[in-house]
């Protein structure tokens, strides 16, 4: 039989798991964070993003840009010019990931050192 304390701990644990799972769902995959990082350096056209991210195919970049736009992390702006210019930028909501990306960078740097070092 579970106690009240165990029930509270379960809800606290679930309260942490659900939002983290939501974040992972939106940011999962090999390409979404590199695209966001590319756009942290300024607004870019499709080809500029593709050049920033080695090995991403145009088809995959197109799919991931649509997903990020659907989740309101990036904005796609079409300029009425000849030829038509399409530019991608981070939304304010997308910019809210700056601290998360910084922490992932710090952790990833430490992790790389840890696993590359012979003990």
N, C-alpha and C positions, 0 to 999 in steps of 0.2 A: 504494500500500500504506500502511496506517495504522501509525503507530508506537505504542509503548506509551503515550507521553505523550498522544497524541490519543485513545486508548482510555480513559484515565483521565479526560480532560477531558469526553469524551462521557458517561461514567457520572456524573461530578460534575454536569454540566448536566442530565442526566435525573433525577438525584437532587433537583435543585431544581424541575424542571418538574412532576414527578408530584404532590408534595404541594400545590404552588400550584394545579395543575389541580383537585385534589380540593376545595380550599377554594373555588375559583371555582364549581365545580359545585354545592356546597351553598349558597353565598351569592348565586348569580347571579340576575339579574332585577332589575326595577325596584323591587320592593317589599320584599324580605326584610330588607335593612339598615334601611330606614326603620321597619319593624315592630320590629326589635330595638332601635333607638334609642328608639322610643316606650316600650318596656318597660324601658329603662334608667332611666326616670323613675318607675318603680314599677309594681306590679301593676295591671292594667286589665281592664275588661270589653270585649267586642267593640266596642260602640258608642264607647267612649272611644278605642280604637285608631283606629277609622275616622275620628273627628274630628281626630285628630293628623295624619293622612296625607291631604292633599287629593287628590282625583281617584281614589282607590282604590275599586273597587266592592265591595259586600258579598261577591259571589261570589269575586272575586279574593282578598280578605282571608281568607275562609274557607279557600280552597285553600292560600294561603301559610302560614297558621297551622298547618294539618295537616302541611305539608312541614317546617316548623320543629320541630314536635313530634316528627315521625318521626325527625328528625336530632338529637333530644335537646337542642335549643337553648332551647326553651321548654316550660313545663308548663301544662297545662290542668287547672284544678281546678273541679269541680262541687260547689257547696254545696247540701245538702239543706234547702232553704228554700222558702217560698211567696212569690213565685214563685221558681223555680230560678235561682240565680245562678251564672254561669260566669265565671271569672277566669283571665287569662293572666299568667304571670310568666316571667322568665328563669331558667333552671336555672344551677347553678354553671358548667356547661360553656358555656352561653350568655354568662355574665358573663366568660368567658375571652376574649371578643372585644373587650372594652373597649379594650385597647391598640391593637388593629388599627383599630378605629373612630376612635380618637384620631389615629392616624397618617394615616388616609384623610382625616380632617377637615383636618389640617395641609396635606397635599399638595393637596387640593382647593381650599383657600383660596389657596395659592400659584399653582396652575394657573389659577384663575379670574382672578387679578390679571394673570398673564402673558399670557393670551389676550385679555383685555379692554383691555390697554394697547397703545396705538399706538407702534410703534418706528420 
